[in-house]
Amino acid sequence: MEMVKQDNRRQLCARSISDLFLKIIIKLYLMRFEQDQKETEDACRFAEQNVAAQRYFVEVLQVLIMFKHLNSRICYLCILLCLQVEV
């Protein structure tokens, strides 16, 4: 009778350890997934900011082209005004 109880305890202990390992593995997987998701979102945000900066640069170049016939001092002031506008 005592051996049966001991065997049941061992099985219960083994199941508990297996459950614990499974929970740890799932937790690690979820942490990795969240980290990958954050990195992806950061990369998307950076790409969006980069596109906005490139569009703004194109706008500045278009202003320069429009005013290229003006003297260099006025052109310089136009550049400064354009650069103060937020993207």
CNS distance restraints for C-alpha pairs under 8 A (distance, minus, plus):
assign (resid   1 and name CA) (resid   5 and name CA) 6.52 0.50 0.50
assign (resid   2 and name CA) (resid   6 and name CA) 6.20 0.50 0.50
assign (resid   3 and name CA) (resid   7 and name CA) 6.04 0.50 0.50
assign (resid   4 and name CA) (resid   8 and name CA) 6.13 0.50 0.50
assign (resid   5 and name CA) (resid   9 and name CA) 6.19 0.50 0.50
assign (resid   6 and name CA) (resid  10 and name CA) 6.26 0.50 0.50
assign (resid   7 and name CA) (resid  11 and name CA) 6.23 0.50 0.50
assign (resid   8 and name CA) (resid  12 and name CA) 6.09 0.50 0.50
assign (resid   9 and name CA) (resid  13 and name CA) 5.99 0.50 0.50
assign (resid  10 and name CA) (resid  14 and name CA) 6.03 0.50 0.50
assign (resid  11 and name CA) (resid  15 and name CA) 6.12 0.50 0.50
assign (resid  12 and name CA) (resid  16 and name CA) 6.12 0.50 0.50
assign (resid  13 and name CA) (resid  17 and name CA) 6.19 0.50 0.50
assign (resid  14 and name CA) (resid  18 and name CA) 6.14 0.50 0.50
assign (resid  15 and name CA) (resid  19 and name CA) 6.06 0.50 0.50
assign (resid  16 and name CA) (resid  20 and name CA) 6.10 0.50 0.50
assign (resid  17 and name CA) (resid  21 and name CA) 6.17 0.50 0.50
assign (resid  18 and name CA) (resid  22 and name CA) 6.13 0.50 0.50
assign (resid  19 and name CA) (resid  23 and name CA) 6.19 0.50 0.50
assign (resid  20 and name CA) (resid  24 and name CA) 6.23 0.50 0.50
assign (resid  21 and name CA) (resid  25 and name CA) 6.13 0.50 0.50
assign (resid  22 and name CA) (resid  26 and name CA) 6.16 0.50 0.50
assign (resid  23 and name CA) (resid  27 and name CA) 6.08 0.50 0.50
assign (resid  24 and name CA) (resid  28 and name CA) 6.13 0.50 0.50
assign (resid  25 and name CA) (resid  29 and name CA) 6.13 0.50 0.50
assign (resid  26 and name CA) (resid  30 and name CA) 6.16 0.50 0.50
assign (resid  27 and name CA) (resid  31 and name CA) 6.14 0.50 0.50
assign (resid  28 and name CA) (resid  32 and name CA) 6.18 0.50 0.50
assign (resid  29 and name CA) (resid  33 and name CA) 6.13 0.50 0.50
assign (resid  30 and name CA) (resid  34 and name CA) 6.10 0.50 0.50
assign (resid  31 and name CA) (resid  35 and name CA) 6.19 0.50 0.50
assign (resid  32 and name CA) (resid  36 and name CA) 6.17 0.50 0.50
assign (resid  33 and name CA) (resid  37 and name CA) 6.11 0.50 0.50
assign (resid  34 and name CA) (resid  38 and name CA) 6.15 0.50 0.50
assign (resid  35 and name CA) (resid  39 and name CA) 6.22 0.50 0.50
assign (resid  36 and name CA) (resid  40 and name CA) 6.16 0.50 0.50
assign (resid  37 and name CA) (resid  41 and name CA) 6.18 0.50 0.50
assign (resid  38 and name CA) (resid  42 and name CA) 6.09 0.50 0.50
assign (resid  39 and name CA) (resid  43 and name CA) 6.13 0.50 0.50
assign (resid  40 and name CA) (resid  44 and name CA) 6.21 0.50 0.50
assign (resid  41 and name CA) (resid  45 and name CA) 6.14 0.50 0.50
assign (resid  42 and name CA) (resid  46 and name CA) 6.12 0.50 0.50
assign (resid  43 and name CA) (resid  47 and name CA) 6.12 0.50 0.50
assign (resid  44 and name CA) (resid  48 and name CA) 6.16 0.50 0.50
assign (resid  45 and name CA) (resid  49 and name CA) 6.23 0.50 0.50
assign (resid  46 and name CA) (resid  50 and name CA) 6.07 0.50 0.50
assign (resid  47 and name CA) (resid  51 and name CA) 6.16 0.50 0.50
assign (resid  48 and name CA) (resid  52 and name CA) 6.22 0.50 0.50
assign (resid  49 and name CA) (resid  53 and name CA) 6.17 0.50 0.50
assign (resid  50 and name CA) (resid  54 and name CA) 6.20 0.50 0.50
assign (resid  51 and name CA) (resid  55 and name CA) 6.17 0.50 0.50
assign (resid  52 and name CA) (resid  56 and name CA) 6.19 0.50 0.50
assign (resid  52 and name CA) (resid  87 and name CA) 6.65 0.50 0.50
assign (resid  53 and name CA) (resid  57 and name CA) 6.14 0.50 0.50
assign (resid  53 and name CA) (resid  87 and name CA) 6.79 0.50 0.50
assign (resid  54 and name CA) (resid  58 and name CA) 6.25 0.50 0.50
assign (resid  55 and name CA) (resid  59 and name CA) 6.32 0.50 0.50
assign (resid  56 and name CA) (resid  60 and name CA) 6.29 0.50 0.50
assign (resid  56 and name CA) (resid  87 and name CA) 6.46 0.50 0.50
assign (resid  57 and name CA) (resid  61 and name CA) 6.23 0.50 0.50
assign (resid  58 and name CA) (resid  62 and name CA) 6.14 0.50 0.50
assign (resid  59 and name CA) (resid  63 and name CA) 6.30 0.50 0.50
assign (resid  60 and name CA) (resid  64 and name CA) 6.27 0.50 0.50
assign (resid  60 and name CA) (resid  79 and name CA) 7.07 0.50 0.50
assign (resid  60 and name CA) (resid  82 and name CA) 6.31 0.50 0.50
assign (resid  60 and name CA) (resid  83 and name CA) 7.74 0.50 0.50
assign (resid  61 and name CA) (resid  65 and name CA) 6.17 0.50 0.50
assign (resid  62 and name CA) (resid  66 and name CA) 6.20 0.50 0.50
assign (resid  63 and name CA) (resid  67 and name CA) 6.26 0.50 0.50
assign (resid  63 and name CA) (resid  78 and name CA) 7.77 0.50 0.50
assign (resid  63 and name CA) (resid  79 and name CA) 7.98 0.50 0.50
assign (resid  64 and name CA) (resid  68 and name CA) 5.78 0.50 0.50
assign (resid  64 and name CA) (resid  75 and name CA) 6.84 0.50 0.50
assign (resid  64 and name CA) (resid  78 and name CA) 7.73 0.50 0.50
assign (resid  64 and name CA) (resid  79 and name CA) 7.28 0.50 0.50
assign (resid  67 and name CA) (resid  75 and name CA) 6.26 0.50 0.50
assign (resid  68 and name CA) (resid  75 and name CA) 6.96 0.50 0.50
assign (resid  70 and name CA) (resid  74 and name CA) 6.48 0.50 0.50
assign (resid  70 and name CA) (resid  75 and name CA) 6.45 0.50 0.50
assign (resid  71 and name CA) (resid  75 and name CA) 6.38 0.50 0.50
assign (resid  72 and name CA) (resid  76 and name CA) 6.01 0.50 0.50
assign (resid  73 and name CA) (resid  77 and name CA) 6.37 0.50 0.50
assign (resid  74 and name CA) (resid  78 and name CA) 6.22 0.50 0.50
assign (resid  75 and name CA) (resid  79 and name CA) 6.32 0.50 0.50
assign (resid  76 and name CA) (resid  80 and name CA) 6.39 0.50 0.50
assign (resid  77 and name CA) (resid  81 and name CA) 6.25 0.50 0.50
assign (resid  78 and name CA) (resid  82 and name CA) 6.14 0.50 0.50
assign (resid  79 and name CA) (resid  83 and name CA) 6.16 0.50 0.50
assign (resid  80 and name CA) (resid  84 and name CA) 6.47 0.50 0.50
assign (resid  81 and name CA) (resid  85 and name CA) 7.02 0.50 0.50
